[in-house]
Amino acid sequence: MAVREAAAGPRGPGRDEETALLYERAHYRHDPCWLLPVPPRLCLACVLELLPEPCVSLVRKKHVLSCFRDALLRHASLVMQLVAQDQRICTHFISMLFGLLCNVEDGSVIDLCIEVLIQLTTQLKLEQTVHCLLDECHKELCNMPSMRDSLATLTLLGKLVDAIPPLADKLVMEHSNLMEHLLRGLVYPNEGVRASVCYLYGKLYSSPVAAEMLSGHFREKLCPLFLSILDGAQTKELQINCLGWLRQLLKYDLFVSVIMNESSLAESTEGVEGPPGKTSLPLVLKKLLLSRDETLQVASAHCITAVLVHSPAKHAPAFIHADIPEFLFEHLSSSSEVLVWFSYNCLILLAEEPLFFSKCHTVYGIESVVRSLQGSLRMNNTELHKEGLLLFAEILTRQPEEIKLFTSSTMCRDAGRALQEAVNSPVLEVAAEAVKAISAFLRKDHQSALPVQYRELRALLEAMLNRCADFSQTPLNRRPLGHASSRDSNKAILRRGKFLLSTLEGFRNACRLAMEFQSEPSAHENPFTAPGAEKEDTLEAFSEFLLSACDSLCIPMVMRHSEQATQPNLMEVFLSILHSLFVIVPHMKEKFSKKLASSSFIRLTLELKARFCSSLSHSDLNQVCSSFLYDMSLNLLSAPEKTEPPSQEELSAVSAFLQHELPEIRSRSPESLAFLSDRQYVEGIARQRQYCILLLFYLAYIHEDRFVSEAELFVAVQSFLLSLQDQDERPPLTVIRASIYLLAICQDKDDALDEDLIYSSPVDTARKVLIVLRTFLMRNEDVQVGGLIRGHFLLILQHLLVEHGASPSGDSGNLPLLLSLLSLVQLKNKSEQELDSMAMKLLHQVSKLCGKCSPADVDILQPSFNFLYWSLHQTTPSSQKRAAAVLLSSTALIELLEKILALTWTEVDSPRTALLCSAWLLAASFSAQQHDGSLQVHQTLSVELDQVLKVLSFPKKKAALLSAAILCFLRTALQQSFSSALVALVPSGAQPPLAPEDTALAPLGTSQVLSLVIGLQNLLVQKDPLLSYACVACLEALLDYLHARSPDIAFHVVSQPWNRFLLFTLLDAGESSFLRPEILRLMTLFVRFQSSSVLSREEVGHVLQGAALADLSTLSNTTLQALRGFFLQVQSMGLLADESTAQTLHVSLEGLSPSTSSAEPPLDMLCLGGVAVSLSHIRD
């Protein structure tokens, strides 16, 4: 009694519920250990006695079973510990639950029993328990009089095998006669029983071992019956279980063959009188595809895919003849992503069969594919995007040329836009599939629907190239060093290479498309373009786009990638693109060839041939490289920079040996040089190969691609010429010309001949050498030898400074000639470039040389000053600062400059005038650079201000350049408000104290200002262009200086009546004289200071009207800049009287950037009367 009370536990709110879980008639006998200590408070011994008890209601049994199920789920280890302590208990539990399962008819109780049995069996993991349950099931099926009662047992078996897959093999091996009972279940007229049998069969055939053992059973007894059941299934449960079984069967070639053979027999007997019963799988799956149930549609598509993956060529025709592609295309419009994906998958496999295309399924379905692709790209399903693009690419690639896929240009346009959207996908795999589809899309038969959509094709190609460029510029993940990091990096590089290759293949197809359309006049332009409209939709515009895109995108991408990896197949495609562009844009082939040659493409192509084609491998790459070099070489020879092109006869001779021997050149540069140097008897074919090698070196050298040593090349060319002499041969003139050029370029590296001649020879001999060098430099502007010559100059200057010490003028006379040539070399460098170490050393030596000279050494100082001035103004701002610092550190140079400037007041018209001009320009440059860069001053430069003002107030007519130089100096001083740390402006002698009204203008006085203004007006009237620039620039600086200190004096100066007379005198030079930049800047000054007495509002309007009517595209950039400044000043002062004129001029100015002006840009660096002058320095 005590035990029973203890087992009952304390009374409480859940007491009634707990009582329901106990079998009170027997519970008092149960050991307390069987009572679960946690909710639900279940006694396992009570469960064992209560469930089989017939007098207990089914409701209570169901409740207890449900609680036991919950206990198994929530406290599996606790329950298993109790149950598994004795095998007999386990067996009894299983037998009791199985007995309940077989004896109840309530479906929910049956489901609970099956669930608990499965849980117990899987949790116990006892083989004996499993065997017990299997034996019970087998016994039940064998003793069952009707298959109707077997439903629960069959369901249990199916779920048991699902939960424990190895049971499939046991069932087949140890309970083989069970298959006969399953066969009876299949023919039993109850779809529930059939569904359970199909489910179990599906689980059995999921095991390869069981499937192999059951193969004969299926072939002999099941196949027709199974297809018949699948065809006639009415309930969804049976349909789903049949399809599940089918999916397992379709994993094996054997069953696929059996089923498809059975299906072909059914199709062959269709329409023949006889007993029904033969069923075709394609027709059954087609029927399921047509159902409105998405699950069945997906399962059907899945099964079609499962058949086709085994052998599309063998099985696809059956599905194509069943018109399944038609319905798959229809399903592409479904909102179900899963169904669309499986439809894509099926169609991809069907596309491997030519019958798919010959029966025109693609023509029927292409619009559905494009619409589906457009729709799927809006979904966030990467796999769907990839599968759709893969299908589209397969169709585009395999579609026969004779069967037109796109029947209108609109369809073609929509397809292109869908691909453009796809290639812009941020997901790399999607973009990669899109690139492949684009490559297949760019086929002539796909683009032949007129009018050809060139604008759309351009947008598509731009999207593809930009996506590739973005990917190629994505930085690689740099992890800590190690093998894994290296592997990841290599994988990333390979992935980039693969994407780039696909992109280049697409671009090559676009080039091929342009070439093919050249022979079709109807495809050259859109016939529906309005007359006079800008024709963008033309083949010519598309071809030029291809060239531009290759230049700006393809070439940089390939070059960047080749720095990390070189793939021969990628380079083959790339070079074939470059080669095709010579044909696509013939009017640009020479210019394009020059750009390629100057970008080291001759070297690149030869290295590719040597690396990949030396052992007769990669023959396609070798052929492409040879064809590319052949056409590029002829293009370069046909359009030389500075000489007449060779005759047609010469070109024909060159063409013959290039075409024959280029494919045979596969060696590296050292081997090629050795071959060229061969002095043994050279036979005809080998000689022609030498011609090829020599010509390639020549073309590379004239385009600055010097990939072999000059010294070695000199020796090789010399040996080549000696060999020709030995064998008394006369090569083509082009080869001779190339040989002489290479000798001239390379001889400097072979010995120091030039230096010795210039340094040690008599003056007349040196002069001859210098004349030869000067002529060579002037006639061969495309040859840059400055670096070679500058090196010799440096050595010579060092020798001279050591030998002549403090008196360079004692030199033999070669030094002035040398410095003249140095100035010429410096003038030849037209573009701004950084000063290298050689340039800085030359600056130092020349400044040192100048510091050792006296003002009388004009022949040395003039070219030296020119060199220093050009070096300062022909370089970048950072180099200007470095150069100025070097020159300012030479106190002797600054002292010399001060002495020369002082000579200005006494020798205005002397032979030294050119030197004075250079000195003032240098002083202005030094002052500006020191002030802007806050450079250290080692020696001040004293200049008498009143003498400067006097010279400018009373100028000499024959000294325009000198006046311009002094004005440039004064303008710099005014801009610095006379606060330069370098330039000290001193009085000539004792000066009277400043008047009170002049204090604000110090160090200038009012009278000096007015005299200076009159002097500037007189200089302007001379109408010398350079002097006018300098005058206006100085007047601008003067008025800014005056306005900052005494606005009244500034307005007084501007308002002088003489200014109006001056302006109209300047305007009297011609109809469009107002469009000269200095006059525009002068008028801008008058408008800025509101001098209406000089330039009225009406006159401003006339100027604007004249400018609006002028052809602004013919004006220089300087004039455009001045006109823009004038217009903006007028606008800011509110003087725009005619809004329409102002708007016209505004639009014209906005539309013209400096780069769009058609006027020839003037040279900034000039040599005027032997003086180096920078126009921008004088002007700005």
PAZAGU-585884 format. One record per residue (C-alpha): z, y, x; residue in three letters. Coordinates in steps of 0.001 Angstrom, whole numbers, plus 500000, padded with zeros to 6 digits. Layout:
N
ZYXala/...
***
This chain:
1180
500000500000500000met/500818502305502862ala/497441501575504416val/495669502379501152arg/497545505678500767glu/496817506601504370ala/493185505810503836ala/493122507872500695ala/494345510888502699gly/495962514049501417pro/495109515363498022arg/493191518607497832gly/490233520432496286pro/487653517912497583gly/489655514897496473arg/487387513985493532asp/484277514141495651glu/485814511950498329glu/486917509460495687thr/483330509148494529ala/482358508091498023leu/484930505293498162leu/484661501917496483tyr/488226501850495161glu/488208498165494241arg/487738497264497865ala/488705500347499897his/492379499400500175tyr/491338496374502224arg/489334498411504749his/490632499349508141asp/490983503178508428pro/488634503121511413cys/485678502765508981trp/486478506114507391leu/484551508968508965leu/486974511657510179pro/484515514448509355val/482714515449506158pro/481330513695504324pro/484484511545504251arg/482595508322503951leu/483955504816504446cys/481187502706505939leu/482851499505504715ala/482796500905501159cys/479093501697501587val/478395498096502538leu/480231496783499450glu/479273499454496931leu/475468499546497338leu/474761495867496488pro/477301495858493636glu/475396495507490317pro/478139497105488251cys/477951500425490162val/475628502935488568ser/472353503832490274leu/473338507500490251val/476491506776492257arg/474576504538494632lys/472044507291495175lys/474824509795495870his/476527507493498381val/473196506725500046leu/472400510413500265ser/475773511133501877cys/475258508276504309phe/471846509750505186arg/473520513128505823asp/476171511496507990ala/473443509815510028leu/471734513151510535leu/474848515188511286arg/477048512664513105his/474603510071514439ala/476687509088517463ser/479855508642515404leu/478137506465512789val/476243504435515392met/479462503778517253gln/480921502177514149leu/477829500283513067val/476766499014516480ala/480117497523517441gln/479056494200515919asp/475524492829515625gln/476465491092512397arg/477384494417510830ile/474012495834511895cys/472129492907510420thr/474168493024507249his/473580496759506870phe/469804496321507306ile/469670493348504900ser/471769495148502301met/469600498312502429leu/466375496283502359phe/467691494323499367gly/468436497581497556leu/464928498839498433leu/463308495737496926cys/465421495726493762asn/465230499322492531val/462361501035490820glu/463561504637491088asp/461191506370493460gly/463781508790494877ser/466161505910495671val/463307503986497310ile/462504507028499455asp/466183507343500428leu/466389503656501336cys/463270503903503507ile/464554507015505220glu/467962505494505975val/466422502254507189leu/464130504141509557ile/467004506258510844gln/469265503264511366leu/466583501258513133thr/465543504053515466thr/469096505160516204gln/470400501639516892leu/467556500838519288lys/468385497157519017leu/465464494750519239glu/467277492155517158gln/467756494652514344thr/464068495530514385val/463129491854514311his/465486491381511399cys/463855494119509418leu/460342492912510229leu/461261489405509196asp/462675490695505918glu/459459492631505242cys/457250489693506124his/459309487325503940lys/459200489769501030glu/455434490134501207leu/454877486398501462cys/457111485649498470asn/455888488484496302met/453871487269493310pro/452131490609492725ser/450926493236495212met/452171495906492816arg/455738495119493861asp/454864495380497533ser/454470499163497542leu/457960499897498868ala/457733497240501563thr/454293498394502679leu/455480502011502785thr/458509500985504849leu/456335499061507288leu/453955501989507727gly/456741504469508418lys/458550502014510658leu/455470501583512859val/455008505355512840asp/458591505822514044ala/458404502970516600ile/454737502752517798pro/455264499579519944pro/455949497690516689leu/452210497782515991ala/451573495256518745asp/454498493052517588lys/453282493006514025leu/449786491967515032val/450881489373517553met/453944487865515847glu/453093488400512177his/449341487926512214ser/449216486341508754asn/450526489649507468leu/446923490946507784met/445864488737504877glu/448487490358502653his/447230493790503742leu/443695492740502868leu/444918491745499401arg/446517495133499082gly/443213496870499844leu/441436495141496961val/444372495574494596tyr/443393497991491796pro/446199500456492463asn/445552503511494639glu/449234503801495560gly/449217500300497061val/445869500965498729arg/447199504227500171ala/450213502425501671ser/447998499726503157val/445612502329504622cys/448552504204506091tyr/449853501056507748leu/446401500111509010tyr/446090503589510488gly/449318503088512419lys/448301499632513585leu/444921500828514856tyr/446563503705516696ser/447665501165519318ser/444825500199521693pro/446224496659522110val/446599496080518380ala/443220497656517738ala/441522495304520160glu/443220492290518561met/442177493490515101leu/438582494303516066ser/437185491056514659gly/439278491434511525his/437787494868510943phe/434212493904511719arg/434230490790509600glu/436428491745506663lys/437402495376506548leu/434475497629507403cys/432415497568504153pro/435584497408502069leu/437107500349503912phe/433987502521503487leu/433869501606499830ser/437533502576499325ile/436993505865501159leu/433964506603499026asp/435687505780495738gly/439173507187496424ala/440397509382493591gln/443923510355494600thr/444494512739497475lys/447070510364498963glu/444521507605499295leu/441864510009500609gln/444220511408503266ile/445450507967504356asn/441891506618504518cys/440819509560506660leu/443867509064508867gly/442908505432509371trp/439322506481510018leu/440403508948512693arg/442232506171514516gln/439200503898514294leu/436893506607515577leu/438780506751518846lys/437038503532519913tyr/433355503032520714asp/433429499572519150leu/434572500701515721phe/432258503731515771val/429324501412516413ser/430449498976513681val/430910501738511110ile/427662503560511987met/425691500286511969asn/427141499498508552glu/426171503019507459ser/422621502627508702ser/422323499374506740leu/423524501168503654ala/420959503945504170glu/418156501466504746ser/418910499685501456thr/419281502898499488glu/416912502884496590gly/416365499115496870val/417405497031493900glu/420358494816494610gly/424083494621494289pro/425905497877495074pro/428678498069497653gly/427027499386500800lys/428362502789501756thr/427209505259504435ser/429877507149506392leu/427762510321506799pro/427263510468503022leu/430953509876502351val/431946512615504783leu/429307514881503295lys/430875514346499863lys/434282515278501274leu/432764518363502900leu/431541519399499464leu/434982518989497907ser/437013522072497174arg/440026520756499015asp/440342522452502400glu/442413519603503843thr/439688517084503026leu/437002519411504371gln/438847519808507668val/439504516056507916ala/435849515334507218ser/434663517744509897ala/437200516257512291his/435846512767511654cys/432256513893512161ile/433290515335515509thr/435101512119516401ala/431915510112515810val/429626512490517685leu/431727512742520844val/430963509099521584his/427214509625521729ser/425540512643520110pro/422107511265520899ala/422911507976519161lys/424813509154516112his/423720512767515461ala/420429511845513700pro/422321510052510897ala/424349513172510133phe/421322515447510485ile/419310513315508053his/422254513568505651ala/421836517379505773asp/425382517774507019ile/424467520765509294pro/423538522732506189glu/427022522363504735phe/428716522972508070leu/426853526277508347phe/428056527146504836glu/431661526428505842his/431423529021508613leu/432119531652505968ser/435433529989505061ser/438674531933505403ser/440281528858506971ser/440307529208510761glu/440859525465511173val/437836524581509043leu/435658527125510834val/436776525768514218trp/435940522167513298phe/432621523281511834ser/431810525038515120tyr/432792521884516973asn/430575519626514869cys/427602521948515155leu/427972522158518944ile/427702518367519168leu/424824518225516700leu/423005520847518787ala/422625518295521568glu/420077516471519392glu/416518517958519348pro/416181516886515706leu/418797519531514875phe/416278522200515909phe/413031520565514820ser/414334520286511254lys/414957524071511419cys/418674523835510709his/419288526660513199thr/416817528980511497val/418680528292508254tyr/422105528782509773gly/421754531471512471ile/422700534288510118glu/425836532369509113ser/426709531892512786val/426377535621513532val/428383536649510456arg/431032534057511240ser/431245535247514826leu/431664538839513690gln/434421537800511301gly/436237535505513714ser/436390538203516377leu/438601540213514054arg/441101537337514001met/443728536746516640asn/442509533249517490asn/441188532893521023thr/440130529263520611glu/438089530157517549leu/436359532953519464his/435478530638522341lys/434191527855520086glu/432024530240518068gly/430510531760521196leu/429929528301522645leu/427987527291519526leu/425965530515519600phe/425138530001523278ala/424076526386522660glu/421744527429519850ile/420281530313521868leu/419761528070524890thr/418304524992523189arg/416219526668520475gln/412549525712521084pro/410407528715522007glu/407820527853519364glu/410404528069516554ile/411427531711516246lys/415177532051515712leu/415442535717514701phe/412946536668512050thr/413685540404512124ser/414848543032514594ser/417838543718512325thr/419117540158512734met/418576540447516470cys/420488543732516535arg/423431542245514603asp/423570539311517000ala/423603541669519976gly/426402543756518515arg/428496540666517859ala/428042539617521483leu/428908543134522640gln/432153542998520701glu/432914539559522130ala/432313540511525751val/434763543387525372asn/437511540916524495ser/440621541324526658pro/440829537514526887val/438890536437529957leu/437865533029528583glu/436355534667525499val/434513537250527582ala/433214534478529853ala/431759532553526896glu/430266535798525600ala/428533536432528942val/426952532955528806lys/425761533621525268ala/424325537004526323ile/422431535293529125ser/420851532888526613ala/420240535743524157phe/418123537665526699leu/415076535462526207arg/411662536758525264lys/411251534624522138asp/414667535824520899his/413733539498521439gln/410120539455520274ser/410808540735516755ala/409245544210516803leu/410345546845517424pro/412247545621520469val/415804547001520334gln/415924548379523883tyr/418796550745523122arg/420866547887521733glu/420004545711524730leu/421101548493527040arg/424436548853525251ala/424925545089525425leu/424212544954529153leu/426466547938529825glu/429311546215527992ala/428768543004529956met/428596544768533326leu/431583546986532623asn/433662543977531563arg/432756542229534786cys/433531545360536806ala/436937545671535143asp/437733542055535919phe/436519542270539510ser/438746545296540131gln/441880543689538705thr/444267543263541659pro/445059539695542649leu/448660538586542138asn/450218538836545565arg/453142536446545797arg/455213535622548874pro/453268533801551540leu/452899530071551145gly/450514527304550173his/451034527862546449ala/450299531569546831ser/447147530835548800ser/445971528301546216arg/446562530776543377asp/444660533466545238ser/441750531125545935asn/441643530078542292lys/441558533717541223ala/438696534440543619ile/436754531411542353leu/437361532515538775arg/436018535966539585arg/433029534471541330gly/432246532298538346lys/432441535252535953phe/430322537391538274leu/427712534637538580leu/427419534350534789ser/427083538138534557thr/424371538215537202leu/422490535402535459glu/422541537457532282gly/421324540528534145phe/418578538473535822arg/417413537319532393asn/417281540958531295ala/415109541725534330cys/412878538744533537arg/412621540031529962leu/411447543439531200ala/408860541806533455met/407506539636530635glu/407225542580528247phe/405157544554530795gln/402114542485529830ser/402595543179526104glu/401567546735525110pro/403126546349521640ser/406548545927523240ala/406380549031525435his/407890551407522887glu/409089551654519316asn/406053552585517157pro/408357554100514554phe/409773556763516901thr/409137560263515557ala/406586562346517527pro/408283564580520075gly/411582562684519869ala/413273561561523038glu/411988558058523644lys/414962555977524656glu/413715552810522952asp/410961552224525481thr/410366549574528069leu/410119552245530766glu/413536553703529913ala/415031550202529750phe/413524549312533128ser/414955552446534743glu/418321551622533215phe/418185548179534834leu/417614549774538231leu/420420552279537725ser/422848549631536468ala/422066547365539396cys/422628550226541804asp/425887551462540284ser/427466548205539092leu/425839544972540280cys/425583545847543956ile/429157547171544320pro/430581544157542462met/428713541647544617val/429632543468547823met/433312543524546875arg/433261539836546021his/431415538871549203ser/434281540351551219glu/436455537553549808gln/433985534697549341ala/430264534083549715thr/428650531699547226gln/425023530778547939pro/424121530267544271asn/425554533695543400leu/423689535408546230met/420472533650545203glu/420708535130541705val/421688538537543114phe/418773538772545533leu/416333537582542889ser/417508540518540744ile/416895542983543572leu/413483541445544213his/412474541647540554ser/413412545345540381leu/410612546154542840phe/408201544929540151val/410079546262537110ile/410250549865538387val/407276550116540782pro/407427553910541128his/410961553607542533met/410464550628544819lys/410173552664548039glu/413250554770547300lys/415229551706546217phe/414162549811549342ser/415355552662551564lys/418717552706549866lys/419066548949550259leu/418074549063553900ala/420530551870554632ser/423228549777552930ser/422777546926555446ser/420832544598553146phe/418528543485555953ile/421573542335557894arg/423107540752554790leu/419974538761553961thr/419490537518557515leu/423139536442557696glu/422751534507554438leu/419697532697555779lys/421477531867559026ala/424656530689557335arg/423299528608554479phe/419655527787555237cys/419686526827558924ser/419714523076558227ser/416913523201555637leu/419523523240552869ser/419575525762550024his/415793526011550013ser/415830528150546866asp/418124530694548524leu/415889530762551596asn/412814531392549465gln/414499534208547520val/415783535821550742cys/412325535630552307ser/410578537088549262ser/413118539897549071phe/412725540767552781leu/408946540584552481tyr/408665543074549623asp/411364545381550975met/409730545483554405ser/406311546386552979leu/407891549028550742asn/409665550607553720leu/406562550533555882leu/404401552010553103ser/406564555113552715ala/408015556231556067pro/410228559315556114glu/408559561550558718lys/405264559951559733thr/402019559039558099glu/402020555621556396pro/400131552840558164pro/396595552091557125ser/395782549391554635gln/394419547291557472glu/397722547576559370glu/399706546710556263leu/397510543664555639ser/398158542404559157ala/401910542915558757val/401860541275555315ser/400194538175556719ala/402723537404559445phe/405713538404557287leu/404675536124554462gln/404039533193556761his/407036533459559114glu/409923534982557154leu/410889531616555598pro/411143530175559125glu/413677532761560335ile/417062531139559810arg/418896531951563045ser/421783534310563763arg/421245537601565587ser/422070536313569128pro/419586533462568705glu/416978535892567361ser/417468538194570357leu/417142535236572710ala/413958534140570938phe/412566537687571218leu/413424537736574949ser/411574534514575740asp/409260535151578728arg/407718531693578680gln/404226531302577270tyr/404516532128573571val/402127530451571155glu/400560532134568156gly/402994531018565449ile/406029531747567608ala/404564535160568493arg/404193536010564830gln/407799535034564305arg/408718537451567123gln/406764540154565295tyr/408848539456562193cys/412153539627564050ile/411177542825565868leu/410016544481562659leu/413248543584560861leu/415332545058563715phe/413163548181563610tyr/413493548661559861leu/417236548091560092ala/417629550598562929tyr/415697553423561324ile/418010553038558327his/421191553047560421glu/421877549314560126asp/422522548560563796arg/423865545059563660phe/422884544059567188val/423943545581570491ser/421629548394571627glu/421790547229575228ala/420878543649574301glu/418134544813571953leu/416706547066574684phe/416456544116577059val/414946541892574362ala/412270544435573396val/411503545069577061gln/411063541336577647ser/408900541069574532phe/406571543816575764leu/406375542278579243leu/405483538942577651ser/402683540634575720leu/401459542161578972gln/401648538825580775asp/399555537136578091gln/397247540153577666asp/397905540333573904glu/397462543263571549arg/399873543061568620pro/399415545086565434pro/399962548843565819leu/403008548653563580thr/404675546262566016val/403872548521568981ile/405248551543567151arg/408421549656566287ala/408860548512569898ser/408560552040571300ile/410992553386568732tyr/413609550735569549leu/413225551389573285leu/413717555117572730ala/416824554550570622ile/418393551839572752cys/417669552959576316gln/420735555223576311asp/422987552171576115lys/421266550533579040asp/421943553130581729asp/422968556748582293ala/419456558077582910leu/419715561068580527asp/422966562278582000glu/421770562138585596asp/418589564007584797leu/420276566826582969ile/423160567180585375tyr/421594566821588792ser/417899567702588424ser/416315571085589086pro/416122573506586204val/412443572871585492asp/412947569085585389thr/415996569434583199ala/414054571780580958arg/411396569122580494lys/414039566571579596val/415602568969577128leu/412231569798575591ile/411528566082575131val/414938565561573548leu/414512568634571345arg/411097567493570164thr/412396563985569514phe/415304565329567454leu/413175567742565431met/410430565226564643arg/412755562331563841asn/415244563833561483glu/416075560397560122asp/417344559301563537val/420953560218564257gln/421518560265568028val/424128563001568055gly/426891560578568975gly/424983559340572028leu/424084562804573294ile/427530564275572623arg/429076561615574844gly/426887562721577747his/427606566384577003phe/431325565739577290leu/430942564045580669leu/428713566853581971ile/431073569572580784leu/433978567827582476gln/431981567581585737his/431017571258585597leu/434531572474584892leu/435851570462587806val/433099571535590232glu/432720575207589348his/436337575903588446gly/436798579537587453ala/433114580463587713ser/430854578431585402pro/428147581054585829ser/427636579686589323gly/426048576577587793asp/422479575662588709ser/421153576838585343gly/421214573513583506asn/424381574421581607leu/422811576994579247pro/420049574536578448leu/422580571821577823leu/424623574057575537leu/421464575023573639ser/420734571373572975leu/424352570787571952leu/423975573592569402ser/420775572024568123leu/422506568652567673val/425341570377565808gln/422918572276563556leu/421171568978562762lys/424346567695561064asn/423720569268557696lys/426434567540555703ser/430172568122555945glu/431881565376557875gln/435215564803559560glu/435410565829563205leu/435974562697565237asp/437768562473568550ser/434518563111570440met/433939566327568498ala/437506567506569118met/437134566819572855lys/433875568780572932leu/435521571690571120leu/438309571685573667his/435906571584576625gln/433579574273575246val/436508576590574421ser/437854575965577927lys/434437576777579364leu/434253580010577350cys/437695581034578577gly/436418580864582175lys/433440583147581408cys/433143586944581372ser/431382588949578621pro/428395589168580958ala/427729585402580774asp/425642585753577627val/423386582757578319asp/426450580491578365ile/428554582202575713leu/425864582554573032gln/425155578798572571pro/428877578086573091ser/429888580504570334phe/427203579019568076asn/428578575533568683phe/432162576637567978leu/431129578484564800tyr/429069575594563443trp/431841573129564270ser/434247575222562199leu/431962575588559198his/430217572203559106gln/433242570065558490thr/435892569255555898thr/438891571547555220pro/441306569220557009ser/439075569098560086ser/438630572906559953gln/442368573276560267lys/442518570902563264arg/439553572580564960ala/441011576080564424ala/444333574951565883ala/442542573679569017val/440585576929569457leu/443555579223568767leu/445530577384571420ser/443099578728574056ser/444578582109574992thr/441709582710577425ala/439185582336574593leu/441087584845572386ile/441325587322575286glu/437575586951575931leu/436866587487572237leu/438923590707572272glu/436947592033575259lys/433606591251573630ile/434608592858570296leu/435560596044572155ala/431991596272573499leu/430759596835569932thr/431556600529570029trp/429372601107573113thr/426543598527572971glu/425300598425569386val/421613598169570306asp/422031596328573610ser/420664592828574423pro/424221591644573875arg/424008592355570091thr/423565588659569210ala/426706587791571185leu/428594590585569388leu/427511589151566026cys/428812585703566996ser/432067587175568274ala/432783589041564993trp/431936585954562927leu/434225583827565090leu/437012586388564832ala/436683586420561036ala/436719582614560945ser/439742582371563244phe/441670584922561189ser/440907583166557879ala/441788579708559193gln/445019580906560838gln/446141582750557700his/445256579973555257asp/446744577190557369gly/449717579178558774ser/448628578055562253leu/450581578945565360gln/449372582059567208val/449444581867571003his/447626585155571653gln/447011588078569286thr/443573589636568898leu/443705593460568969ser/440975595394567155val/440690599164566669glu/440587599673562878leu/439264603225562954asp/436365602092565170gln/435548599307562701val/435514601802559832leu/433460604268561870lys/430790601691562730val/430489600717559072leu/430596604284557759ser/427711605318560047phe/425697602114560491pro/422625601646562661lys/419498600547560820lys/418463597909563385lys/421835596175563464ala/421901594553559989ala/423249591204561214leu/425946592896563295leu/426978595033560320ser/427148591910558164ala/429366590184560748ala/431738593178561011ile/431854593410557191leu/432798589730557095cys/435668590478559500phe/436844593536557496leu/436640591625554224arg/438917588935555691thr/441414591616556811ala/441371593229553321leu/441875589864551617gln/444926589327553851gln/446182592879553103ser/446059593579556871phe/448921591111557370ser/447259588648559752ser/449487587107562397ala/446434586730564654leu/444605590044564288val/446435593221565240ala/444630596301563871leu/445531599156566200val/444579602842566237pro/442149604135568874ser/444564606788569994gly/447269609092568677ala/446967609379564910gln/448307612181562669pro/450985611157560183pro/449675609796556853leu/449542612121553859ala/451975611170551056pro/449119610023548824glu/447870607712551616asp/451128605864552148thr/450322603254549517ala/446936602566551143leu/448243602146554722ala/446814601445557194pro/443817603011555411leu/443555606647554422gly/441805608056551350thr/439139609755553415ser/438505606530555331gln/438149604641552056val/435614607095550673leu/433657607122553944ser/433654603314553955leu/432367603217550368val/429546605609551246ile/428732603440554267gly/428615600332552098leu/426297602086549634gln/423974603078552494asn/423948599504553776leu/423141598165550291leu/420169600515549991val/418615598767553024gln/418084595755550672lys/418568593243553455asp/419659590005551603pro/422297588878554108leu/423663592385554564leu/423753592883550771ser/425847589711550390tyr/428292590967553000ala/428484594483551471cys/429217593270547944val/431815590775549188ala/433531593526551237cys/433402595957548303leu/435051593319546077glu/437843592830548612ala/438259596630549070leu/438578597282545323leu/441072594404544947asp/443093595949547811tyr/442935599454546280leu/443713598278542745his/446833596480543952ala/448122599671545673arg/446626602638543829ser/444685601812540650pro/443683605460540245asp/441874605520543571ile/440219602193542747ala/438887603559539407phe/437866606798541152his/435833604866543715val/434097602758541072val/433305605711538804ser/431409607742541418gln/427999608856540008pro/426403607670543235trp/427121604091542141asn/424749604418539169arg/422014605755541424phe/422706602880543848leu/422488600288541072leu/419186601555539732phe/417793601795543260thr/418608598132543743leu/417153597227540318leu/413887598941541202asp/412827595921543277ala/411085594072540419gly/411245592880536805glu/413875590190537393ser/415732591909540207ser/418882591979538080phe/419037588214538542leu/419730588530542265arg/423251587251542969pro/424440590326544901glu/423341592667542081ile/425017590456539454leu/428248590521541461arg/428000594318541830leu/427530594734538059met/430460592373537497thr/432618594750539560leu/431565597771537480phe/432280595901534228val/435619594674535516arg/436794598196536374phe/435431599584533073gln/433028601979534729ser/430885602767531684ser/429467605815533445ser/427780603466535908val/426837600627533502leu/426983601341529773ser/427606598848526977arg/423938599068525947glu/422761598399529481glu/425064595386529661val/423371594126526485gly/419922594586528033his/420979592571531077val/422279589742528871leu/419072589754526798gln/416984589518529948gly/419117586651531230ala/418865584800527904ala/415053585013528053leu/414822583883531673ala/414212580286532776asp/417649579609534188leu/416663576183535521ser/414600577898538255thr/417553579917539562leu/419536578938542611ser/423087577659542279asn/424359580887543868thr/422570582990541250thr/423819580772538413leu/427365581132539676gln/427038584923539845ala/425456585061536367leu/428224582908534934arg/430818585212536517gly/429107588290535051phe/428906586728531577phe/432571585697531592leu/433622589193532778gln/431600590847530009val/433076588403527503gln/436655589071528634ser/436128592866528387met/434818592575524803gly/431368593991525610leu/429312591304523830leu/427352593402521348ala/424744590795520304asp/426523587551519417glu/423301585527519089ser/422141586555522566thr/425572585807523953ala/425620582399522276gln/422137581550523601thr/423132582501527130leu/426433580643526841his/424683577443525759val/422123577783528551ser/424804578275531186leu/426908575412529871glu/423895573125529935gly/423178573920533572leu/425443572487536198ser/424699573107539885pro/423187569618540133ser/420664570256537316thr/419118573390538788ser/415514572742539775ser/415542575450542439ala/415442574228546024glu/418998574520547383pro/419030576947550328pro/420329575809553685leu/423827577108554320asp/423736576878558120met/421054579031559749leu/420158580324563170cys/419141584006562813leu/418013585710566003gly/419847583111568042gly/423082583598566063val/424721580754564133ala/425360581966560578val/426928580290557536ser/425580581932554372leu/428597580840552354ser/430893582443554958his/429055585762554709ile/428687585620550939arg/432031584264549747asp/
***
